[in-house]
């Protein structure tokens, strides 16, 4: 129970930071930094409709569609994060005062703060919905990787921002997206969207079966033997996205608190669940 509460507190802290970055830096500067928040920024300035409410209205059909099409990939923490973010963005928008008139500073600080917030939410096993769900749906519909789908979603929003606010603001939005993405990676302890995880444990079979069941990821079992202890242990190899790292760690913790994990960057993954081998 305590671990669950800490998880929700982590998501809440991440959402607060994300909402702060969006409301105090990105929205006032008309920087639509991709995703649902970027669309909400465009709608806010063109039609004066509350940005948080716009985000919520976009997220609701995405939740329903992703659940029907893909299955319940996004749990209660993601629902909590998406709803809370929408509410906080509108609250902060009413309190927000111009922090800086420099567009570059707004793009940098907005990208860093919102990126740290998203990274914390991911580490806590949650998300803010929106872009993640849209990317999953697009990837499934067009048989492309989730990373490519995310690029398409953010690219569309930035093009829309360019049409609404001008080319210069679209360029600043691109800077904010790049900084936010890299910041999320840093918070998640890595620089790529895919991670290779080696798990050395005496409970490897149970851990592997649970990973395949809950994450629907393939797991490879390798034979290993410690040179010092002479003890034989199975070594599990699994490739996951950055948002799944915390879920893997929790699964391992359930079965073996003394397990040994190695998490490393994977710069290109080809095959089922990722970009198709051509």
N, C-alpha and C positions, 0 to 999 in steps of 0.2 A: 504493500500500500504506500509506504514512504517513497519507494522508487517511482511509483506512478505519479505521486504528487510532485516530486522533483522534476519529472518529465514535463508535466503540464506547466510548471513554473518556468522551465527552460524555454518552452514554446512561447509562453507569455512574454518573457523578457525579449526574446527574439522578435516577436510581433511588435512590441513597443518601440524597439530600435528601428525596425523597418518602417513603421508608421511615422516616426519622427523624421527619418531621412526623406520619405516621400512628401510629407506635409510641409516641412520647414525649408526644404531645399529644392526638390524636383518640381512639385506643382507650382509654386510661386514663380519659378523661372521658365515655366512652360516646357520643361524637359520631360518628354514622354519616353522613359527608359525601358521600353519593351513591355510585353506581357499585359496582364489585366490592369495593373496600375498605370501603365502607359496609356491604354485606351481610356481609362477613367480621367486621366489628365486632359486628354483631348476633349472629351465630353464636357468636363468641368468648365473649360475656358470657352468652348463654342456655345454651349447651351445653359451654362450656369447650374447644372444639375450636380448635387453632392457627389464628390468623387468616391467616398466610401460606399454609398448606396449603389453607385454604378458598378463597383467591384463586386458587391454582393449579388446584384442582378445578373452579372456575367457568370459568377461562380455557381449559382443554383442550377441552371441548365447543364453546366459542365459536370457537376457532381452526378446529376441524374443520368446523363448520357453516358458518362464513363462507367458508372455502376452497371448499367444495362448492357453496354457493349463489351467492356473488358472484365468487369467484375469488381468487387469491393477492394480495390487496390489502396484506397485512401481511407484511413481509419478515423476515429473520433478526434485524435489530436489534430489532424488536418482540417476537419470540420471546425473544431474549436479555433484553430489558427486563422482560418479564412474569415469566419464571422467576427472574431475579435479584431482582426486587422481592419476590416471594413468600418467597424464602429470607431476605432481609435483614429483612423484617418480623418473621419468627419469631425471628431472632437478636436483633434490637433489643428485641423484647418481653421476652426473658429478661433483658436488661440494663436495661430501662427502669425509672426511678424517677419518682415523681410530680414533675413540674417545677413545676406550679402547681395549686392547688385551685380557682382561679377559672375557671369554665366559659367566660366570655367571652374571657379571655386564651387559653385552650386552643383555642377556635374560631378566633381571629384568627391566632395563631402557627402552629397546625396548618395552617390554610388557606394562609397565606403561604408557609411552608416547602415544603409539598407542591406548591403551585402553581409555585414557582420550579423545583422538581425536574422537574415535568412539562413546563414550558416548555423547560428545557434538553434534555430527552429529545426533544421535538418538533424543536427547532432542530438537533439532531444527526441528524435523519432517522429517529428511532425513536419508540417509544411504549411504553406499559405494558399494551397490550391491553385486555381487559375492556370498559369502557364504550364505547370507540370501536367495537369489533366488534359489540356488542349494538345500538348506535345504527344502524350500517350495515344490520344485518339487519331491525330494526324499520322503518327508513325505506323499505327495499325492499318489505317486506310490506304496509305501509299507505299507500304513496305519499305520504309526508310528507318534509320536509327532515331532514337529519341533525341540525341544531340542535334542531328540535322533538323528534326522537327522543331526543336527549341529555337534554332537559328531562323527557321522560316517564320515562326510566330513573332519573334522579336523584330525581324526584318520588316514584316508587314506593318507592325505598329510604328516603327520608325519612319517608314515611307508615308504612312498616314499622317504622322506628326509633321513631316516635311511639307505635305500638301496643305496642312492646316496652319502651320506656324512659320514656314519658310525653311530653306535648305540649311541655313546656319544653325538653327535650333535642332534640326534633325542630326546634324553632325555632333552637337553637344550631347544629344541623347545617345548616340553611338558610343561616345566616350564613357558616359555613365553606365551603359550596359556592360561594356568591357571591364570597367573597374569593379562593378558589382559582382560580376561572374568570377573574377580573379579573387576577390575578397572572400566570397563563399568558399572557394577552393582552399584558401589559406586557413580559414576557420575550421574546415573539414580535414585539415592536415594533408593536403595534396594539391597538385596542380593540374590534374586531368579529371575528366568526367567518369572514367572507369578505374576501378581498383582491383588488384590481384591480392587475395588474402590466403595465406598459408596458415592452417590450424593444426597444431600438434597437440594431441590429447589422447588419453586413455579411453575417452568416451566418444571417439571419432564417429563410429557408426550411428549413434543416436543423434549426434550433432548434425551429421550430413543429411540424415533422413528428415530432420526438422527443418533444415534450410531449404531442402527441395520442396517440402510440403508448404511452408509458410511464404517463401519468397519466389517459389517456382523457378529457381536457378539450378543449373546443372552443377554437380559436385563431383570432382575426381579424387579418388582415394589412391594414395601412393604408399608404398612400403618404406618405413624408416626405422633406423636403429641408432640410439645414442652411443657414441664412441666412448664416452666416460662411464655411463651407467650400464652399457651393454643391453639396455632394455629396448624391446621392440615396440614401436607405436605406429599407428596409421597417421599419415599426413594428408589433410584435406586441402584441395586447391579449389577456390571458387572465385569467379570474376563477377563483380557487382558494380552498380552505379554508386556515385558518392552519397546519395541519400539513403542507401541501404546499409552503410557501414555500421551505424549505431544498432540496427536491427540484428546484424550478424553478431556483434559484441554481446548483445543481450541474450541471444540464443546460446552462445558458448558459455556465458555466465550461469545459465540455468543448469547446465550439466557438469561443468568442470571449472571451478574457480582458479585452478592451478594451470589451466591450459596456456599454451604459448602461441601468440598470434604475430604474424608478420604481414604488414599492410604496405603495399607498394603501388606506385603509379603504373598504369598501363596506357601507353600512348595510342595504341590502335587495337581494337578488338573486332575480329571478323567471325561471324557465325551466328547461330541461333540465339535470339535475345538481344543481339546487337546488330551492327551493319552486316548485311549479307555478303558472303564471299563471292566475288565476281570472277 
